[in-house]
Amino acid sequence: MSLRGRYLYSLLAVIWALVVLWQGCEHLRVRQSARAELINRAKDISNTAGSVMHALRRFGVVPRDRLEPALKLLIKPGDVNSIALLNAAEEVVALVGEPIAADLKTLVPSGAPYWSERSVALMNLVELGTNQLVNAGASAAPEGEHPNPVIVVNEMFPRGTNRPVGFLPRPEGPPPGGEDRPPAVVSPVPPPPAADHVTNQPPRRRGRRGEGEGRPPFGRPFWMSETEYKAAIRKQGVHSFVIVLPTTAMQAAVSRDLWLRLIIASLASLSVVGLGLAWRNLGKSAELELRLVRAVELNARLKEMNFAAAGLAHETKNPLNIIRGLAQMISKREDAPPETREKSRSIVDEADRVTAQLNEFINFSRPREVRRVTVALNSAVGEVMRALGHDLEDKAIKMTVAENLPAIEADEQLLRQALFNLLLNATQAVERGGEIHIAAGRSGANEATLEIRDNGPGVPAENRTDIFKPYFTTTQKGTGLGLAVVQQIVLAHGWEIECLANEPRGAVFRISHLKMVA
């Protein structure tokens, strides 16, 4: 990998990491924002409930039969599950809605939200009027000094009595309705304000709502003794609110945001991977183009060398023919010594061998221009057999040709040359009295295959691909260019050739994808 590629991949990795980190931080922000919005919603509901209690309070007392219906109006399915009023001992004084599953003794002192799987319980500050707050921290104040406590009772006045004007009668005995009647909720009222330390005048009485500074706070109800009043504050005094809200909507919103962030992160990952692959392919394409240019230049140079070598081989044949002719003349002279005539015949044989190699080299280096015509395989094979008749008779080789070979589209001269080289190779491979079989068959609707089988020694499996390479031969007399020329002719026609094993002995040369002509 190049240095530029390393820098690019490192930059893409950093960008991907930043995008993923950014999406993770955004999701955490959305989640915290949703929780904060839910907590603010609980505070609003607590303030509303406190205002309801403040409106229903009379003489520091709130009747239960008026408080509970008013609080039930705040209970909405999917919005608010329950509202609980607690005393200073973290006990439920009044409950509207579903039962609270949270641990109140853990929730109230800490003031932190209690998150469960489907809901959240919160203890919030309760607004009961100007400078009148009831919260968890007020429990630390001594008894009797609680600021403006509120008491919730079952009934404002005992049953069977007439309501006096200007004061409340003190109920005696158990509350009406029996001892099993639920206790009332109480809110203590702060003591009256002291005299003004500047003017030394008694404090002014606050007028009604809208007049002066508002209604004066109420103290202990006159029908209660100080002990009963403190007991009522401790057991029935409103100390704090616990609001239970469902988290289904919040969780759905957070889940949607999480899926959105995951999709964005996935798209960023795909983009980074795509850019990396694109850069890699671009580098490979540039490298391949460079190799192609070099290959074209090398091919052009080899082509020039090929033409030069072919010309050199052609020019070399003329001196060889002269040498062969002179040696042949010497070998036929009767006055020449026998040893001289024998050496002259050796010169003729070597000149013929070199000339044959030069002819094959020139044939191999010649460009293959295919001129397609309709060629009958039977006639082409017959002509090649006649050309090889002397070799076939010399080794007593039995050649069998299948009947009704199809007609194909091919260059007739190149096809005969390929058949000649294949049959000559088979003739040289088989022993005396061997067999060669030529057959054809269909491989498709308009395609055929041609096979040349022999019962010679065959070709080893490791050499079946190399035998088509130039100058590769397994015989001492071979030049190694015959099968290379065959492969050139086959590829020029768009065919394929392969060497296979012939069972039980020998080799098979199969030419496929021959286009048949009706």
Secondary structure, DSSP 8 states (H G I E B T S, - for coil): --HHHHHHHHHHHHHHHHHHHHHHHHHHHHHHHHHHHHHHHHHHHHHHHHHHHHHH-BTTEEEHHHHHHHHHTT--TTT--EEEEE-TTS-EEEEEES---S-HHHHHHH---EE-SSEEEEEE-EE-STT-EE-GGGGGS-TT--SS--EEES-SS-TTS---SSS-----SS-TT-TTS----B----------TTT--------STTSTT------S-TTS-HHHHHHHHHHHB--EEEEEEE-HHHHHHHHHHHHHHHHHHHHHHHHHHHHHHHHHHHHHHHHHHHHHHHHHHHHHHHHHHHHHHHHHHHHHHHHHHHHHHHHHHHHH-TTS-HHHHHHHHHHHHHHHHHHHHHHHHHHHHS------EEEEHHHHHHHHHHHTHHHHHHTT-EEEE-SS--EEEE-HHHHHHHHHHHHHHHHHHS-TT-EEEEEEEESSSSEEEEEEEE-SS---GGGTTGGGSTT--SSSS--S-HHHHHHHHHHHHT-EEEEEE-SSSSEEEEEEEEEEE-
